[in-house]
Amino acid sequence: MFTGIVEEIGAVESLSNDAGGWSLTVRAQTVLGGARLGDSLAINGTCLTVTALNSNSFTVGLSPETLRRTNLGDLRPGDGVNLERSLAADGRIGGHFVQGHVDGTGVVRAFRPEGDSLWVTVEAAPDLLRYIVPKGYIAVDGVSLTVVSVFPDAFTFMLVAYTQQHITLPSKPPGSRVNLEVDILGKYVEKFIGAVNYVAHPN
């Protein structure tokens, strides 16, 4: 479990396919504090297991499902990635409950400055937009954000100056893919309502 508060921007060292399995190595500092093999780390909002580490980098394995669902397969050496360690039981929840289970990707449509803040518009598929509501939570590349508006094919949010300086999104050009994780509550509510409707009106 994560909170969507990025601890640092790491740098991709390598993305490789060895013996049929993909692995990603990232240079980092902060998130390596106390890290052990088998720990969970979120990379661009994707919960992954540490398989190797040293004093300045760590490696995770990437399953075919992870590559299908996320933007991690787009990464190249030197690219920045948002990093967050899993939430400690006594930690503060500064964002919202983020599982690190990416639902799919969206595409950055546009950036628009307003003062020192930045409007961002992201296109998303209907099967994700159904769970995105104004003033609700969304995790974009692992960053906990508040949705401002929702349209038939996109949604918007704003980044304050501090957030812009501590995440990778503002450096991405329009057209870039971003990982999206919708608020899990919406999916549970839909599931429960579906079950109730089935019991009340069985076929």
C-alpha positions as CSV (number, residue, x, y, z in Angstrom):
1,M,0.0,0.0,0.0
2,F,1.2,3.5,-0.9
3,T,-0.1,7.1,-0.5
4,G,0.8,8.7,-3.8
5,I,3.4,11.0,-2.2
6,V,6.5,10.8,-4.3
7,E,9.7,10.5,-2.2
8,E,12.2,11.1,-5.0
9,I,12.8,11.0,-8.7
10,G,15.0,8.1,-9.7
11,A,16.8,7.6,-13.0
12,V,16.4,4.5,-15.2
13,E,19.8,2.6,-15.5
14,S,18.6,-0.2,-17.7
15,L,15.5,-2.1,-19.0
16,S,16.5,-5.5,-20.1
17,N,15.1,-8.9,-21.2
18,D,17.3,-11.7,-20.0
19,A,16.3,-15.4,-20.4
20,G,12.8,-14.4,-21.3
21,G,12.2,-12.2,-18.2
22,W,12.2,-8.4,-18.1
23,S,14.1,-6.5,-15.4
24,L,14.3,-2.8,-14.6
25,T,17.2,-1.2,-12.7
26,V,16.8,2.3,-11.2
27,R,19.4,4.6,-9.6
28,A,18.1,6.1,-6.4
29,Q,19.0,7.3,-2.9
30,T,16.1,8.1,-0.5
31,V,14.1,4.9,-1.2
32,L,17.1,2.7,-0.6
33,G,17.2,3.7,3.0
34,G,16.4,0.5,4.9
35,A,15.6,-1.4,1.7
36,R,15.8,-5.1,1.6
37,L,15.4,-7.8,-1.0
38,G,11.7,-8.6,-1.4
39,D,10.5,-5.1,-0.4
40,S,7.8,-3.4,-2.4
41,L,8.6,-0.1,-4.2
42,A,6.4,1.9,-6.4
43,I,7.9,3.0,-9.7
44,N,5.5,5.4,-11.6
45,G,2.8,4.1,-9.3
46,T,3.4,0.4,-10.1
47,C,4.0,-1.8,-7.1
48,L,7.1,-4.0,-7.8
49,T,9.3,-6.3,-5.8
50,V,13.0,-5.6,-5.3
51,T,15.1,-8.5,-6.6
52,A,18.6,-6.9,-6.3
53,L,20.1,-3.8,-4.8
54,N,23.3,-2.0,-3.9
55,S,24.3,1.3,-2.5
56,N,22.9,3.4,-5.3
57,S,20.5,1.3,-7.3
58,F,17.9,-1.4,-7.2
59,T,16.4,-3.9,-9.6
60,V,12.8,-5.2,-10.0
61,G,11.3,-7.8,-12.3
62,L,8.5,-6.9,-14.7
63,S,5.8,-9.5,-15.6
64,P,4.1,-9.5,-19.0
65,E,0.9,-8.2,-17.4
66,T,2.8,-5.3,-15.9
67,L,4.2,-4.4,-19.3
68,R,0.8,-4.6,-20.8
69,R,-0.9,-2.4,-18.2
70,T,1.7,0.3,-17.6
71,N,4.1,2.6,-19.3
72,L,7.2,1.0,-17.9
73,G,8.0,-0.7,-21.2
74,D,8.4,2.8,-22.7
75,L,11.3,3.7,-20.4
76,R,14.8,4.3,-21.6
77,P,18.1,4.8,-19.7
78,G,18.3,8.2,-18.1
79,D,14.5,8.6,-17.9
80,G,13.2,9.9,-14.6
81,V,10.7,7.8,-12.6
82,N,8.6,8.6,-9.5
83,L,9.6,6.5,-6.5
84,E,7.8,5.7,-3.3
85,R,8.4,3.1,-0.6
86,S,5.4,1.2,0.8
87,L,3.5,2.8,3.7
88,A,4.7,1.9,7.2
89,A,2.0,1.0,9.7
90,D,2.8,4.2,11.7
91,G,3.2,6.4,8.7
92,R,1.2,9.5,7.6
93,I,-1.3,9.1,4.8
94,G,-0.6,12.4,3.0
95,G,-2.4,11.4,-0.2
96,H,-4.8,8.6,-0.5
97,F,-4.7,4.8,-0.4
98,V,-2.8,3.8,-3.6
99,Q,-2.4,0.0,-4.1
100,G,0.2,0.3,-6.8
101,H,-2.0,-1.9,-9.1
102,V,-2.2,0.2,-12.2
103,D,-5.5,0.0,-14.0
104,G,-4.2,1.2,-17.4
105,T,-2.6,4.1,-19.1
106,G,-3.8,7.5,-20.2
107,V,-2.2,10.0,-22.6
108,V,-1.2,13.6,-21.7
109,R,-3.2,15.9,-23.9
110,A,-2.1,19.3,-22.8
111,F,-0.5,21.5,-20.2
112,R,-1.7,25.0,-19.4
113,P,-0.1,27.3,-16.8
114,E,-2.2,29.4,-14.5
115,G,0.0,31.5,-12.2
116,D,2.6,29.2,-10.8
117,S,0.2,26.2,-11.0
118,L,-0.2,23.9,-14.0
119,W,-3.4,22.5,-15.5
120,V,-3.0,19.0,-16.9
121,T,-5.5,17.2,-19.2
122,V,-5.2,13.5,-19.6
123,E,-7.1,11.3,-22.1
124,A,-8.4,8.0,-20.8
125,A,-10.5,5.2,-22.0
126,P,-14.2,4.9,-21.0
127,D,-13.6,1.9,-18.8
128,L,-11.4,4.0,-16.6
129,L,-13.3,7.3,-16.8
130,R,-16.4,5.6,-15.4
131,Y,-14.5,5.5,-12.0
132,I,-13.1,9.1,-12.2
133,V,-15.2,11.8,-10.6
134,P,-14.7,15.5,-10.0
135,K,-13.0,16.2,-6.6
136,G,-12.2,12.5,-6.4
137,Y,-8.8,10.8,-6.1
138,I,-6.7,9.6,-9.0
139,A,-3.1,8.3,-9.1
140,V,-1.2,9.5,-12.2
141,D,2.3,7.9,-12.5
142,G,1.9,7.1,-8.8
143,V,1.1,10.7,-7.8
144,S,-2.0,11.2,-5.6
145,L,-4.0,14.0,-7.3
146,T,-7.5,15.6,-7.0
147,V,-9.6,15.5,-10.2
148,V,-11.0,18.9,-11.2
149,S,-13.2,18.1,-14.2
150,V,-14.2,14.9,-16.1
151,F,-15.2,14.9,-19.8
152,P,-16.3,12.1,-22.1
153,D,-12.7,11.3,-23.1
154,A,-10.5,13.0,-20.6
155,F,-10.1,14.5,-17.1
156,T,-8.2,17.5,-15.7
157,F,-6.2,18.3,-12.5
158,M,-3.8,21.0,-11.3
159,L,-0.3,20.8,-10.1
160,V,0.9,23.3,-7.5
161,A,4.5,24.6,-7.9
162,Y,6.0,22.3,-5.2
163,T,4.5,19.2,-6.8
164,Q,5.8,20.3,-10.3
165,Q,9.3,20.3,-8.9
166,H,9.2,16.9,-7.3
167,I,7.5,14.6,-9.9
168,T,8.3,13.7,-13.5
169,L,5.0,14.7,-15.2
170,P,5.8,18.3,-16.1
171,S,8.9,17.2,-18.0
172,K,6.9,14.9,-20.3
173,P,5.7,16.1,-23.7
174,P,2.1,15.9,-24.7
175,G,1.4,12.5,-26.1
176,S,3.2,10.7,-23.4
177,R,1.6,7.7,-21.7
178,V,1.0,7.9,-17.9
179,N,0.0,5.2,-15.5
180,L,-3.5,5.5,-14.0
181,E,-4.9,3.9,-10.9
182,V,-8.5,4.9,-10.1
183,D,-9.8,5.0,-6.5
184,I,-10.5,1.4,-5.4
185,L,-13.7,2.5,-3.6
186,G,-15.5,3.1,-6.9
187,K,-14.8,-0.4,-8.1
188,Y,-15.9,-1.9,-4.9
189,V,-19.2,0.1,-4.9
190,E,-19.9,-1.0,-8.5
191,K,-19.2,-4.7,-7.6
192,F,-21.5,-4.6,-4.5
193,I,-24.3,-2.8,-6.3
194,G,-24.1,-5.3,-9.1
195,A,-24.3,-8.2,-6.6
196,V,-27.3,-6.6,-4.9
197,N,-29.1,-6.0,-8.2
198,Y,-28.5,-9.6,-9.2
199,V,-30.0,-10.9,-5.9
200,A,-33.0,-8.6,-6.2
201,H,-33.6,-9.3,-9.9
202,P,-32.1,-12.8,-10.7
203,N,-32.4,-13.9,-14.3
